Amino acid sequence: MRYAALLAAAALLLAAAGCGGSSSSTSTTTATVTSATVTWADGMCTALVHYRSALRSARTSIRANGVSKASLQKAVEGVRTATKSFVEDVRGLGAPQTSAGKSAQQAVSHLSEQLQTEANSVRAVASNGTPTLSVVSTIQTALAHAKSEFASTVEQLKTLDAKGDLKDAFAQAPACANAVGS
């Protein structure tokens, strides 16, 4: 139960972190946002939606099957696979075409590395015969680290986005409506 609640919290965290502005916000820089930057934001949100869906599936699986070693292992493997896909998808996007594009790419790359590290550490603990409660504790720690990394990355992106290009791109990207609204 505790693990399912943590997965739900992670899903909410991901939703908040992925697309930082509401689509109703306007800015004078909207016209200067390139279609490539909107495509980048759309790719970020698409990766986020898929990642969040995997977290929800893991949560649903645990709720349906109860907290057991087998259900935890299945959920951990699902989240690990989703993390790997998220990392690959985000890396494949490259840098957004903004004045701070390279810095934004570095921030997102750092986040991806941290998520991958956390997923690998949880997988290692879950697969080595560690008692279920210890696995849950490791998952809690990993999610706390992930939450901290997401918050740090969001703040870093906000600081880098002085012209509001990223915010506008996220507001215009179709996939971001799904990332925020679901």
Secondary structure, 3 states (H helix, E strand, C coil): CHHHHHHHHHHHHHHHHHCCCCCCCCCCCHHHCCHHHHHHHHHHHHHHHHHHHHHHHHHHHHHHHCCCHHHHHHHHHHHHHHHHHHHHHHHHHCCCCCCCHHHHHHHHHHHHHHHHHHHHHHHHHHHCCCCHHHHHHHHHHHHHHHHHHHHHHHHHHHHHCCCCHHHHHHHHCHHHHHHHHC
